[in-house]
Every structure is written in structure tokens, then in C-alpha cells.
């Protein structure tokens, strides 16, 4: 099982329920044998929120992604649990951005709760995962339900981010990408475009990509060779659709604030379809940002417990290089979000997969 609370690339992930009855061929949950099973509840909603609020990584402005190791809407028990979580969030007045990622139908009763919370000033964001794959790969998914989610959430003015992932040979064609964006662009102008994330535990099970290479496990994600070329054509056809390669940037765009993971000015930043207003928000944020030795010590030693870590901070390039310590990917994500810096580190092997967070950034200068 995964940690109940842990820092993932952009957000603090909250996972009191783990496992999914669906069996998508690409799902990372396969590495823990958590697909095709009844989701397991690990602790109660109240216990979950209690653990969250005292967690060493918690800050009151950090985005919170709930149920990333299941689907919040895949079973009636999951839905009931989610409703209890929402009630406690309101009762505790937790004002962090609250995120749910789903491929399942969101009940009207939950959308009503979203609306009521939003009217009270809470930030609720739905990530709708829809990439045009068929049921031979996304086993158990009702794609009409996903499309209806876009319509229902849009009509109720709930913010939507279109999660177009994973991009693989079956949906990396121009025709399929055009079909998906043509539909989703009616309901949101933000798409996060992500390739396939591969873990060594299930690379041998990947049958839908015949020529996948062994070194795919070392990469942030992989794309079919033509997919990125097709994307450039799609951008011209749908010029108002903002397409992001970095989740942190897409989320920041929706929240109308600077991204805070140290991406500004790097490769992901350049590839993103940000408005000039958004780039100015990030530019202003980073131009005023100052990172002290005390800040770095607090993150590395006080929060992450690396008493013997050595570091060098290149302020001109906002790059923190850490030596004499192996840093887990979740720790890297936390440090980047806390200090708003780029990182160059030695990664400690852990359950978590590669992301742009732990990309070696020495060459980005």
C-alpha cells in the first residue's frame, strides 16, 4: 500500500482509500496489485483529516488531491466516504484547493455539494481524465459518463481541468487527439497533456505498445513519435485551448496564480501554452523570491531529516544542488513546492514514479 498522505509532484496526495475495480492496462496501481479489486478503506474520514492537518508536509495553501490511488467515484462506498470528507473540510474550514481526479460518473448529489462549497469560497477542482482510449485498454470505464461529467460540471460552474493522459500509440493519432480536444474545449480551456509513465514492476505487462524500450522506466514519461507533432497542429486548430506539459503550470493557470515548483523558465515552462498574463504572474513571483540558507536548512533538516546533507544554491538560476544525501521523489516534490526552486539531486529509490519534479536540471541553465 501507498502512504496515506504524501507529497506528489504538484500537490499533497491524500489516500485513505486504495485500489480500483477497473483494470486500465496502463495504470500505475498495477505495481502494487491494486487494480481489479474492491477499494480498501484504510482509515476513517475523521482520522484522515486529522492526519492531514498534523502532517509535516501540510501547509494551508498547498493543493490537496484526494483519492489518487483509487477513483473517488468508482464505488458507492467511495462516494459516501468522499461526502464525509467534504463535510469535515467545511467544518474545519480547510481552504486549500481541493482536487479530485476521475474517470467515473460524478453523481448529481456530489456536484451539488461542490457547488455549495464553492459558493462559500472553497476551491474545488475536477480533473477529468479523458484521452480517447477504448475499453480494450481502459477496461471497465464508461466513456459516456466522462463526457457527461464535462457537461454537468460546466453547467454548475465547477472548474474543470482536462487530463489528457496517457498518450500512447492508440490515441496519439491526429484524428483521435482532434476528436478529444474538439469535445473538451467546449467545457474547459485547460488541457494537461501527458505521455505514458512506466514503472519497472509492470513494463513487461504492457502489450498495447509493442516497441516500448526498457529505458522507458528511467524517463518522466514517453510519447509516440508522432504525438507531439500532431499536438502542434491541434494547437493551431484550437488556439484558445491552453495545453500544458507540466501539471503545476496548468493548475496555477486555473487558480490564476504563479506556479511554485521552480518550473519558471525551464523546458516545461517554455512548452506550455501560457497567456502573457500568466507568464507575468510567474515572472513577478520569482523576481521577488529570495531563498536563504535558513530556508534550505529548514526544508532539508527540520522537515526531511537529512542532517548530513550538503548543498549549494545558485541564486542566479534558482537551482538548489544537494549532495551527500539521497532524496526521495516525494521529498523532492515537497522541497520544490516549499522553496520554489529547481533541484539537482541524487534520487533515492522508492515506490513513486519519475516526474518533471525529479528531472536533473543541471543542463537547464
C-alpha positions in Angstrom: 0.0 0.0 0.0 1.0 3.6 -0.5 1.4 6.2 2.3 -1.9 7.7 3.3 -0.5 11.2 3.0 2.5 12.0 0.8 3.7 14.8 -1.5 3.3 14.0 -5.1 4.6 16.2 -7.9 2.3 19.2 -7.5 0.1 18.5 -4.5 -0.2 16.8 -1.2 -1.9 13.5 -2.0 -4.5 12.1 0.5 -5.1 8.4 0.0 -7.2 6.8 2.8 -8.8 4.5 0.2 -6.6 2.5 -2.2 -7.4 0.1 -5.1 -9.7 0.2 -8.0 -12.2 -2.2 -9.5 -11.3 -1.1 -13.0 -8.3 -2.5 -14.9 -6.8 0.1 -17.2 -3.8 -1.5 -18.9 -1.5 1.4 -18.2 -2.4 2.1 -14.5 0.5 2.5 -12.1 -1.6 0.8 -9.4 -0.6 -2.5 -11.1 2.8 -2.2 -9.4 1.0 -2.8 -6.1 -1.6 -5.2 -7.4 -4.3 -2.7 -6.7 -6.3 -2.9 -9.9 -9.3 -5.1 -10.4 -10.0 -5.2 -6.7 -12.6 -3.7 -4.3 -11.1 -0.5 -2.9 -9.8 -0.8 0.6 -10.6 1.8 3.2 -7.5 2.3 5.5 -8.8 4.8 8.0 -12.0 6.9 8.6 -12.7 10.3 7.1 -12.1 12.0 10.5 -8.8 10.1 11.0 -7.7 11.1 7.5 -8.3 14.8 8.1 -6.6 14.6 11.5 -3.6 13.0 9.9 -3.5 15.6 7.2 -3.6 18.7 9.4 -0.7 17.5 11.5 1.4 16.1 8.7 4.9 17.6 8.3 4.2 18.5 4.7 0.9 20.2 5.2 0.6 24.0 4.5 -2.7 25.8 4.3 -2.2 26.9 0.7 -0.9 23.6 -0.7 -3.3 21.9 -3.2 -4.8 18.7 -1.8 -5.5 15.8 -4.2 -7.8 13.3 -2.7 -8.1 9.6 -3.7 -5.2 9.4 -6.3 -4.7 5.7 -5.5 -8.4 4.9 -6.4 -11.2 6.7 -8.1 -13.4 8.7 -5.7 -16.5 7.8 -7.7 -15.8 4.2 -8.6 -18.0 2.6 -5.9 -20.9 3.7 -3.7 -18.7 3.3 -0.6 -16.0 5.6 -2.1 -18.7 8.2 -2.8 -20.1 8.0 0.7 -16.6 8.4 2.1 -16.0 11.4 -0.2 -19.1 13.1 1.0 -18.0 12.7 4.6 -14.6 14.2 3.7 -16.3 17.2 2.2 -18.4 17.8 5.3 -15.3 17.7 7.5 -13.4 20.0 5.1 -16.3 22.5 5.5 -16.5 22.1 9.3 -12.7 22.5 9.7 -12.7 25.4 7.2 -9.9 23.9 5.2 -9.2 26.4 2.4 -6.6 24.6 0.4 -7.5 23.9 -3.2 -9.3 20.6 -3.2 -8.8 18.3 -6.2 -10.5 15.1 -7.4 -9.3 13.1 -10.4 -11.8 10.8 -12.1 -12.8 8.6 -15.0 -16.1 7.7 -13.4 -19.5 9.4 -13.3 -19.8 12.2 -10.6 -23.3 11.9 -9.0 -25.5 15.0 -9.1 -25.6 14.9 -5.3 -21.8 15.4 -5.2 -21.9 18.2 -7.8 -24.5 19.9 -5.6 -22.0 19.7 -2.6 -19.3 21.1 -4.8 -21.5 24.0 -5.8 -22.5 24.7 -2.2 -18.8 24.7 -1.0 -17.8 26.9 -3.9 -20.5 29.4 -3.0 -18.9 29.6 0.4 -15.4 30.3 -1.0 -13.9 26.8 -1.1 -11.8 25.9 -4.1 -13.0 22.7 -5.7 -11.3 21.5 -8.9 -12.2 18.5 -11.0 -9.6 16.8 -13.1 -11.5 14.8 -15.8 -9.3 12.1 -17.2 -10.3 11.6 -20.9 -7.9 10.7 -23.7 -10.0 8.9 -26.3 -8.8 5.4 -25.4 -11.2 2.5 -25.9 -12.3 -0.3 -23.5 -9.8 -2.8 -24.8 -7.3 -0.7 -22.8 -9.4 1.2 -20.3 -11.2 -1.9 -19.0 -14.4 -1.0 -17.0 -14.5 2.7 -18.0 -17.8 4.2 -19.3 -16.6 7.0 -21.6 -20.1 8.4 -22.0 -20.1 9.1 -18.2 -16.8 11.0 -18.5 -18.2 13.2 -21.3 -21.4 13.8 -19.2 -19.2 14.9 -16.4 -17.8 17.7 -18.5 -21.3 18.9 -19.3 -22.7 18.6 -15.8 -19.7 20.3 -14.1 -19.7 23.1 -16.7 -23.4 23.8 -16.2 -22.8 24.1 -12.5 -19.7 26.3 -12.9 -17.3 23.9 -11.3 -13.7 24.4 -12.5 -12.5 21.6 -14.8 -9.0 20.6 -15.9 -8.9 18.2 -18.8 -6.4 15.5 -18.0 -5.4 14.0 -21.4 -3.3 11.0 -20.3 -1.7 8.8 -21.1 -0.8 9.5 -24.7 0.1 6.1 -26.3 0.0 4.8 -29.9 -3.8 4.1 -29.8 -4.7 7.8 -29.1 -1.6 9.7 -30.3 -3.0 10.0 -33.8 -4.2 13.3 -35.2 -7.7 12.0 -35.6 -8.1 10.8 -32.0 -6.5 13.9 -30.5 -8.7 16.2 -32.6 -11.8 14.3 -31.6 -11.0 14.6 -27.9 -9.9 18.3 -27.8 -12.9 19.3 -30.0 -15.2 18.0 -27.3 -13.4 19.0 -24.2 -12.6 22.5 -25.4 -16.3 23.3 -25.1 -16.1 23.0 -21.3 -12.6 24.0 -20.3 -9.7 25.8 -21.9 -7.1 23.9 -19.9 -5.7 20.6 -21.0 -2.8 18.8 -19.3 -1.1 16.6 -21.9 0.9 13.7 -20.5 2.6 10.6 -22.0 2.8 7.2 -20.5 4.5 6.8 -17.1 6.2 3.4 -16.9 7.4 1.5 -13.8 9.6 -1.5 -13.9 7.1 -3.5 -11.9 4.7 -3.7 -14.9 6.7 -2.8 -18.0 6.6 -6.5 -19.0 2.7 -6.4 -18.9 2.4 -3.5 -21.4 1.1 -5.2 -24.5 -0.5 -2.2 -26.1 2.9 -0.7 -27.1 4.9 -3.3 -28.9 8.2 -1.4 -29.4 8.4 0.1 -25.9 12.1 0.3 -24.8 13.5 -0.9 -21.5 14.8 2.6 -20.6 11.3 4.0 -20.5 11.3 3.4 -16.7 14.1 6.0 -16.4 12.1 8.7 -18.2 9.5 11.1 -16.9 7.1 9.8 -19.5 7.2 8.6 -23.1 5.2 9.6 -26.2 4.6 8.0 -29.6 6.9 9.7 -32.1 4.1 11.4 -33.9 2.0 12.6 -31.0 3.9 15.8 -30.2 4.0 16.7 -33.9 0.2 16.2 -34.0 -0.2 18.3 -30.9 1.4 21.3 -32.7 -1.3 21.0 -35.4 -4.0 20.7 -32.8 -2.8 23.9 -31.1 -3.3 25.8 -34.4 -6.8 24.4 -34.8 -7.8 25.2 -31.2 -5.8 28.4 -30.4 -7.8 29.2 -27.3 -7.1 25.8 -25.7 -4.1 26.2 -23.3 -2.2 22.9 -23.4 0.3 22.2 -20.6 3.0 19.6 -20.2 3.6 20.4 -16.5 0.6 19.8 -14.1 1.9 22.5 -11.8 1.6 25.1 -14.5 -1.9 24.0 -15.7 -3.2 24.1 -12.1 -1.6 27.5 -11.5 -3.3 28.9 -14.6 -6.7 27.8 -13.4 -6.0 29.3 -9.9 -4.7 32.5 -11.6 -1.5 32.4 -9.6 2.2 31.7 -10.2 3.3 28.1 -10.3 5.5 27.4 -7.3 7.6 24.3 -8.2 10.5 26.1 -9.7 9.4 25.5 -13.3 9.5 29.1 -14.5 11.9 29.5 -17.4 12.7 25.8 -17.8 11.8 23.4 -20.6 8.3 22.6 -19.3 7.6 26.3 -18.9 8.7 27.1 -22.5 6.5 24.3 -23.9 3.4 25.4 -22.0 0.7 27.5 -23.7 0.5 30.2 -21.0 -1.0 33.5 -21.6 1.2 36.6 -21.3 -0.7 37.5 -18.1 0.1 34.1 -16.6 3.8 34.4 -17.5 3.9 37.8 -15.9 2.4 36.3 -12.7 5.2 33.8 -12.6 7.9 36.3 -13.5 6.8 38.7 -10.8 6.7 35.9 -8.2 10.2 34.6 -9.0 11.7 38.1 -9.3 10.7 38.8 -5.7 11.5 35.4 -4.3 14.6 35.1 -2.0 15.8 31.8 -0.7 18.0 31.9 2.4 20.3 29.3 3.9 17.8 29.1 6.8 15.0 28.3 4.4 17.1 25.4 2.9 18.1 24.1 6.2 14.5 24.1 7.4 13.4 22.1 4.4 16.2 19.6 4.3 17.0 19.1 8.0 13.9 20.1 10.0 11.3 18.8 7.6 13.0 16.0 5.7 15.5 14.9 8.4 18.7 15.0 6.2 21.1 16.1 8.9 24.2 15.4 6.9 23.1 16.9 3.5 25.4 19.3 1.8 24.0 21.8 -0.7 24.9 24.7 -3.0 22.3 27.2 -4.1 22.8 29.1 -7.4 20.6 32.1 -6.8 21.0 33.4 -10.4 19.5 30.2 -11.8 17.2 29.4 -8.8 18.9 26.0 -8.7 19.5 24.0 -5.5 22.1 21.3 -5.8 22.0 18.7 -3.0 24.8 16.2 -2.3 25.7 13.8 0.5 22.1 12.6 0.7 19.7 10.6 -1.3 16.3 12.3 -1.6 13.1 10.5 -2.3 10.9 11.8 -5.1 8.2 12.8 -2.6 10.8 14.8 -0.6 11.9 16.5 -3.8 8.4 17.5 -4.6 7.9 18.9 -1.1 11.2 20.8 -1.2 10.4 22.3 -4.6 7.0 23.4 -3.5 8.2 24.8 -0.2 11.3 26.7 -1.6 10.0 27.3 -5.1 13.4 26.2 -6.6 14.8 23.9 -9.2 16.6 20.8 -7.9 19.7 18.8 -8.8 19.8 15.8 -6.5 20.6 12.1 -6.3 17.3 10.3 -6.1 16.6 7.6 -3.6 14.7 4.6 -5.0 11.1 4.5 -3.7 7.6 3.5 -4.8 7.0 6.7 -6.6 7.5 7.1 -10.4 9.6 9.7 -12.3 8.1 13.1 -12.9 9.4 16.5 -14.0 9.9 17.2 -10.3 12.9 14.9 -10.1 14.3 15.6 -13.6 18.0 16.5 -13.3 18.1 20.2 -14.1 21.8 20.9 -14.3 21.5 21.3 -18.0 18.6 23.8 -18.0 20.9 26.8 -17.4 
